[in-house]
Amino acid sequence: MPRRPIVAQVEAGGAAHPPAGEAELRDALARWASGVAVLALRSDGAIHALTVTAFAGVSLRPPLVVVAVGEQTALAPLLLEGETFALSILAADQRRWAGIFADIYAVDLSGFAPGGDAILAGCIAALVCRVEATYAAGDHRLVVARVERLERGSASAPLIYFDRGYRSLEEAG
């Protein structure tokens, strides 16, 4: 079946709308459901990890992903070109891990193996990536990374983030 081009239609007229404020934008973005992952890396023998929801595939050839990391996070300065990190895509029953690495609960690194890539046990998939480039984007940094290795985990349902909370697919509806 041939692909049809996407054609946008915009209706003209009406009063101009003022730009959205930060609170309104935050509220609108809360209505975008996304998967939840933990970005983690080992540096000087320590594991540094962060819960992320702004993560997407970019390209299959070459295999690239992008993740948005807040500039104010302790992890941001470690994501330099050539560094390796792991993205553990969380299952619905892994809310606790999402909370730990979003600074909601006390730090607990017991889900990581003592050596190797910083992949959380029990995740539904993991991508081991090498940073190719980073770009400043407001109060975040966009990290473009090449996927070097994949691990498939359990066939569990994913954890999602919707309306400012972690949910299962059943709870999002």
C-alpha positions, 0 to 999 in steps of 0.5 A, a space after each residue: 500500500 503506498 504511503 500518503 503524505 501528511 497534510 496539515 490544516 490550520 483554520 485561520 481567524 479568532 483571537 491570538 492566544 498568549 504564549 503558554 506559561 510554565 505551569 500551563 505547559 507542564 500541565 499539558 505535557 503531563 497528559 502525554 503518556 510515556 514509558 519509564 526508564 532508568 539511565 545509569 552508568 558506572 564512573 570511578 567505581 560508583 553507579 549514577 542513575 536517573 529516572 527518565 521519561 523523555 527517551 525515544 528511538 531516533 534511527 535504526 541505521 545507525 541505531 540511535 536513541 535520544 534522551 533528555 537529561 536535566 542540566 541540574 542533575 548530577 548525572 548530566 556532566 558525566 554524559 560526555 561523548 564516548 561515555 557508555 550508559 545503560 537504559 533499563 526500560 521498566 516493567 509495571 511492577 518496578 515503580 519503586 525503582 522509578 521512584 528511587 532514581 527520581 529522588 522520591 525514595 532513598 538511594 538503593 543500588 541493590 538492583 544492579 549487578 556488582 560489575 558490568 553494564 549498569 542494567 537494573 534486574 527485572 527490566 523488560 528491555 535494556 539498551 547499552 549505549 555510547 554517547 555520540 553527541 549532546 546538545 543544549 536544549 533549554 534547561 535540559 541536555 539532549 543526549 544522542 547515543 548509539 545503541 551498542 547492545 540490547 537485552 530483552 527481559 521479561 514480557 511484562 507490561 511496561 511502567 508508564 508515566 501519565 498525569 504526574 504519576 507512575 501507572 500501569 497501562 490498565 490504570 492510565 485509561 
